[in-house]
Amino acid sequence: MFMAVWIANSSKALVSNGYNVNSSRHLPFFCLNEFANYVCRNRFVDLWSWSQIRSMTSSKRVQDRSRLKRVQALEIATEKWKVAYKVLFLIETLKQEPEMIIPVRNLEQYRRQINLPKPHKIADFIRKSPKLFELYKDQRGILWCGMTKQAEDLMEEEETLIEQNADKAAEYVTRFLMMSVNKRLPVDKIAHFRRDFGLPIDFRAKWVNDYPELFKLVKCEDEREYLELVSWNPAWAITELEKKLMGVTESTATHTPGLLSLPFPLKFPSNYKKMYRYGGKIDHFQKRSYLSPYADARELKAGSLEFDKRAVAVMHELLNFTMEKRLVTDHLTHFRRELVMPQKLMRLLLKHVGIFYVSERGKRFSVFLTEAYEGPELIDKCPLVLWKEKVLSLAGYRGKRKRIKTFDDTSEMEDNGLALAEYDSEQDMEDTDCSEEAALDANTTEIETRDLVSG
């Protein structure tokens, strides 16, 4: 009797889990041997089949798929740039204040942007870079933050470098428009690439009007502002890969963009042969012809081999435009329609690990152009990258903090407004991941809105 009850309960369990089991078939099995044969023949087979279906339909996270493909050197580079962008966000915020100082409590509104969760204090974050930021306390005990003279000098240096880089940035923006389907792109999407291309902070209000022979601002029916190509420059319709492998230059370029059959430079992780077994797929991919990023791709069939390889070429070209040869993957996906790229762009990036490397650190993933890096260091560094590294060298602090003082002299308070903060006690702050691109983009929009209102 006990066995019959157990069999009946097992049947109910199978039925509750979605299996097509007739409970009346179990009741005749009072013999243990017959029951064992039945279970082996039915239940275990059903369970095995169900597990196989689950394994085929369940999708893995990006983190799981790329875990075996991690390159420690590029993960170090990711962390380096994140720290730099976090510090630059605070500098840009201070720069837009009338006296380039702000109460520390007002910086609480940017806690989400710099991803500094409680109970971590904003003041402790600022204290980590005493060579760039100073803390002051007024007579009422309110804590203020300002920039050091060294940080102010760095801001002036950046403005000079951006001005010197303006023509090259205009070329990259123009080539970006030339790769698009309708030869125009939303300005708010281009804003995501502002720091990657080295554009000035007021590029929407002023800079876009400095090159009327290349592009212009237009407003469409949806009341959205677009940057539209004015004239096609055939000398710029040459990929960076053509220049590198074929020696094609702007002065010698007379061809129209079409089919290309150039192999992409590959740089694999040290454990590539152990982890991945692609066989001859890489060779077949490298030998396959593809359409130039500057050619019309509207006739390509989505999902075809030619479509995917052309998307790889577009991403390769865009990453070559950036100063750090690195982009946030979210920013790339914003242009899938305009650049005719696949919906599952991340899958394509992970598939071609020798060309790209995806880092999943932080809230946003970053994609690197592997050929541009030697270990954690960028091979060719433009002046703006060298400037960022100079800022980064001044960030970070592991010394002693001294107690903050307050001026008692009223006249001195009127002259200086604030008192220099000194520090006491030792404290090591934990570094936190930051969604730095999102924070900087939010800051840029706010700043440009101020410029448009004041203008």
Salt bridges, closest charged atoms under 4 A:
ASP64 OD1 - ARG61 NH2 3.45
ASP64 OD1 - ARG67 NH2 3.08
GLU75 OE1 - ARG361 NE 2.78
GLU79 OE2 - ARG361 NH1 3.39
GLU92 OE2 - ARG194 NH2 3.25
GLU92 OE1 - ARG195 NH2 3.37
GLU108 OE1 - ARG111 NE 3.00
ASP124 OD1 - ARG127 NH1 2.90
ASP124 OD1 - ARG401 NH1 2.91
ASP138 OD2 - ARG140 NH2 3.66
ASP153 OD1 - LYS149 NZ 2.80
GLU157 OE2 - LYS390 NZ 3.08
GLU159 OE2 - LYS95 NZ 2.82
GLU171 OE1 - LYS168 NZ 3.26
GLU171 OE2 - ARG175 NH1 3.17
ASP188 OD2 - ARG224 NH2 3.23
ASP202 OD2 - LYS206 NZ 3.81
GLU228 OE2 - ARG184 NH1 3.90
GLU228 OE1 - LYS216 NZ 3.91
GLU240 OE2 - ARG175 NH1 2.94
GLU240 OE2 - LYS243 NZ 3.43
GLU242 OE2 - HIS255 NE2 3.36
ASP296 OD2 - ARG298 NH2 3.13
GLU317 OE2 - ARG175 NH2 2.81
GLU324 OE1 - ARG326 NE 3.29
GLU324 OE2 - LYS388 NZ 2.81
ASP330 OD2 - ARG364 NE 3.38
GLU338 OE2 - LYS189 NZ 2.85
GLU360 OE2 - ARG70 NE 2.68
GLU371 OE2 - LYS244 NZ 3.28
GLU371 OE1 - HIS316 NE2 2.78
GLU374 OE1 - LYS267 NZ 3.58
GLU377 OE1 - LYS80 NZ 3.82
GLU377 OE1 - LYS381 NZ 2.83
GLU389 OE2 - LYS80 NZ 3.65
GLU389 OE2 - LYS381 NZ 2.89
ASP428 OD1 - ARG398 NE 3.50
ASP431 OD1 - LYS128 NZ 2.58
GLU437 OE2 - ARG326 NH2 3.36
ASP441 OD2 - HIS192 ND1 3.06
ASP441 OD1 - ARG195 NH1 3.72
ASP441 OD2 - HIS331 NE2 3.34
GLU446 OE2 - ARG450 NH2 2.79
GLU448 OE1 - ARG204 NE 2.36
